[in-house]
């Protein structure tokens, strides 16, 4: 991300689309917005939101009406199938968009895209302890003990 330019997150209503009542614009790069039709304003705990991808647009193609959310993006990174976004606000600030490619059941050679929006709170509920410092420390300590025991066994076998 360019330090001189703040990337933006815009959320607009779509009253004409009852299945996807919101349209989200995520600026991945300056003047390059990812457009997602979403089913809710933010995923709740233990919830994921299915999204549709209408495409991309530039800033001049954004809707003229006032957005219901206009937030600065602190950090945005794409990791293969996952888009990670951190917003500049106190609550509801971390989320991920998971981009999946699925084969049709009756046409296995053809594929379609699925996009899911999840948050840090829903990820914590799905995998308890995944973000706790104690869990990470316990894993590192276990790994160190195993490595230390392997080294001790190797030294004893060499004697």
Secondary structure, DSSP 4 states (H G I P E B T S, - for coil): --TTS-EEEEEEE-TT-SSS-EEEEEEEETTEEEEEEESSSS--TT--EEEEEEEEE-GGGS-SSPPSEEEEEEEEEEETTEEEEEESSSSS-EEEEEEEEEE-SS-TT-EEEEEEEEEHHHHHHHSTTTT-HHHHHHHHHHHHHHHHHHHHHHHHHH-
